[in-house]
Amino acid sequence: MSIHIDYLWQDRKRHLGLPISFTRYSLSEDRLFTSVGFLNIRDDEILLYRVRDIDTSRTLWQRIFGVGTVRVISSDKTMPTLVLKNIKDPIFVKELIHQQVEETKIKRRVRFGEVMTTDADGDGVPDDMDDDN
C-alpha cells in the first residue's frame, strides 16, 4: 500500500544551478520534507505549525546561478533548523512556506504561546494540557 502526498512545491539542492544532487526538498499542506542520500537515505520533516521563523540568503555565487538558501527555524526537537540550500527562486519558496505555516496554524488553532510550550512525550499536545501527566 502506498500513500500519495500532493506536494505544493518540490526541488533539489542544486550545483552550478543544476538539480544534480541526492538532496530533495518538498512542501505539503502541513509538512516540510527533506530527503538526503542515494544508497542510504535519510528522511526528515517539520510540521508547519511548529515553524517559528523563515529567512533567506543569497551569496554572490548563488545569485550568479539563480539559486539561494531558505532557513526554517522550528520548535521541533529533532530538527530545530532545516536549511533548504541552493534552491531555485528562494524568495518565492519562503513566501509559499510562510503562507502554508499561517494556514496550518489557523486550521490547528495554534497561537504563538502554544508553540513555545513543551511537549516532552511528542504526542502533539502541550504537557500543561495533557491528561497523561
N, C-alpha and C positions, 0 to 999 in steps of 0.2 A: 504494500500500500504506500503510495507516495502522496505527499502533501504539496499542494500547489500554492505558492505565495505570489500575489500580484505586487510587483515592485514598482514604486513610483520613480525610482532612479537607480541606475547601475553604472559602474565604471571600474576600471582597473588602474592600479598605480602605473604611471607612465614613465618611460625612459626616453629622453630626447623627443618628448611629445607623443610617443607611440605607445599604445597599450600592450606592451610585450613583457608583462610580468605575471607572476603567480599570486599577486595580491589583488583580491577583488573586494569591492565595496558595493553595498546595496541598501536601499531605504524602502521600508514598507510603511503602512499607515501608522504602525505603533512601535517599530523597532528599526535600529540601525545596525547593519551586519558588516562584519569583516571576515574574510576567509583568506588564509595565507598558506601557501605551500603547493607542492606538486605531488610528491610521493607521500609525505606526511603532511596532512592538512590540519590546521588549527582554525576553528570557527569560534567567533565571539560575537556578542550582540549587546546592545544597550537598549533598555526600554526607554522610549522617548519621554515619558513623564518624569524620568529621573534626570534629564538634561538640565544643567544649571547655567551653562554659558557656551557660546559658539563664537569662534573668531577665525579670521583668515589671514594668511600671509603669502606674499609672492616675492621671491628673490629675483634678482635681475635675470638669472638663467631660467627660472620658471616663467617669467614674463616673455622671454625670447621664444620659449617653446609652447606658450599658450596654456600653461598649467599653474596650479597653486596648491596650497595646503589649507585644509579646514581642520581646526582643532575643536573637539567637542568635550566639554568638561561635564561630568555627571556625578551623581551621588551613588553610583554603582560601586560596590565594594571590590569586585573582581577586576573591573576596568574603569577606574575613575577618569581616565583620559583616553580618548580614541582619536588618533591622528589619521586623517584621510590625506595622504601625501601624493603630490604630483597628479592631481585630478584635473580634468578639463572643466573650465568655467566655474571656479571655486565660489565666486560671489553668488551665482545662481543657486548652487548647491547649498550654501549657507542659508540663504533665504528660504529654500524649499524645506530644509531641516527645521528651521525656526517656525515656519508655518505649521508643519506637522506636529512639532512639540506643543505649540499652543493649542491646536485642535485636540490632541491627545489629553492634555491636562484638563481641558474643558469637559471632554467626554467622561473622564475619570473623576471629575470634580476635585482635582488636586490643587491645593493652594501652595504657595512657596513654603510656608511654615511646615506643611505636611511633608514636603520633600526633604526637609532638613532633619526630620525625626529619625530615630534609629529603628532598624528592622533587623535585629540580630538573627532571627531564625529564617529570614529570607522568604517569608510567605507573602510579602507584598502588603501586609497590614502593619502599621507602625506599632511598636511594642506597647506604647501607652494606651492603645485602643484594642490590643489583642486580649481575648478572653483566656488564652492558654497560659498567660503569665500570672 
